[in-house]
Amino acid sequence: MQKTEQMNIRIDDLSGPEVRALLEEHLQNMYEITPPESVHALDIDALRSPEITFWTAWSEGQLLGCGALKELDSTHGEVKSMRTSMNHRRKGVGRAILMHIIAESRKRSYTRLSLETGAMKEFKPARQLYSSFGFTYCPPFADYIEDPNSVFMTLKL
């Protein structure tokens, strides 16, 4: 994707084959690098829960990436399922989706946005992205428990 191309981020119903393929790639990758008991990535059925809003980013008919926002309570949201297609990494897709999720969280009047990501080296770019937006490390939240394979981060809105 070049800078001149427009990225369209939209709510997605998770029915398209491109979205299914990206989420399958995401889950497969998570299980390749993370012990099974530490994988918190959601499958398509779980992403269809009413408390979750799922977005996809597109440009010229190509799926670039996805991300979701789970409402934990009326003031606290959780970033879920952030994934950039392998062909579109390092082009600002994840940054654009995260900006969209943060903006939506503010519209919903959340006071806090949190996330769980991996502690392994493969997740370092994700942790750097979140830190660049002001997310800071925090203890486990919601139903999470301490896990050496997980890192928890939060952003006060």
N, C-alpha and C positions, 0 to 999 in steps of 0.2 A: 504494500500500500504506500503510495506516495502522499506527501503532505497535501497535495491539491485534491485528493479524493475525499468525498464526504463520507463520514461514518454515521450510520443511522442506528441508534439504539432504541429498541422497542420491546414492549412486553411480548412474551412468547408463550404459546400454549404447549410447547414441548412436543408437538406432533410431527414436525418436519424431519425427514431422514438425515439432513445435515446436523441438526441439533442432537438427534439420537446418537449419531456417530461421534460427535464431539464429546458428549457425556460418557459414552462407552470408553473412548480414549482416555478421558479424565479418570474414570474409575479404575481402568486397567493400570494406568500409570501410578495411581495412588497405591494399589496393591503390590506393584513391583518394587516400590521404594519404601513402603511403610509396613510394619507388622500389622496383620489383619485386625488385631484388637485396638489398634490406634488409628484406623481409617475412619474418618468422620464425614467423608464425602457422601452425598445423597444420590440415590438412583432417581430415575424419572418419576416413579410413583411417589416417592417421598417429596420430590420437588413440586408436585401438584397439590400439596397440602394447602389449605386455605390461608394459613398464616405466612405463606411464602409467595413473594412476587419474583418472577424469573424474567430476566432480560437477555436479549441477544444483540450483538453488534454486527452490522452488515455493511458491505461496500460493494457496489456493482455486482450484486447477486451472490457474493461470497460471504459465508459465515466467518467472522473474524474471532469471535469469542463470546463468552457469556458470564453472567454473574447473577446472584440472587440476594434478596433481603428477606430475612425471617423476623417476624415480630415476636419478640420474647415477652414483652408486656407493652403497655401503652407509652412507655418512655425509653424502651431499650430494644434496639435491633441488632441482628447478627448478619454479617456478610457471609454468604455461602456460595459454593460452586463457582468461584472465580477461575476462569480458564481461558487462555488464548490459544487459538489454533496454532499448531506447530509451524505452519507456513506464514504466520503473521506475528511471530514473537519479535520483541524489541522494536515495535513500531508505534507504541503508545496506546494499544488497544486496552490493556489492563488498566492503565491510568484513566482512560476515558470512561470505562465501565465503573471503576471505583468512584470517580467524580460524580457519576450519575447516581450511584447508590447513596453517597453522602448527601447529595442534594435532595433526594427523595426522603432520606431520613430526617432532614431538617424540615421538609414540607410536612412530614407527619408529626413534627414537634417532639421527636425523640431527643433525649438529653445525652444519650450514650449509644455508641455503635461499637460492637465488639466482634472478634473473630478468633477462630482457632486455625493454626497452620502448622506445618511440620517443623520439627527442630533440626532435621537433617540438612546437609549442605545443599541438596537439590532445591530446598525451599528458601535459600538465602535471597534470591532476587525478589521473591514475594515479600519476605520480611522487610527488605529495603524499600520496596514500593510502599508498603503500609507505613513504615517509619517516616517516609518523605511526606506523608499526609498528616503527620502528627500522632499516629497511633503509638501508644506506649505499652510496654509489657505489663501484664496484670495477672492476678491469680485466675484459676479456672472460674468460669461463670456458668449460669444456667445449670444443665445437668452434667457438665464436664467434670472430670476428676484430674488430679495431678497425674501426669504421664510424661516420662522422659522423652517421648517421641513427639510431643505437642508443645507448641508455644501459643500463649494466649495474649491478645493485644486488645486495647480499647482506645476509643477516641471520645473525648467529651465534646459534645456539640453545643 
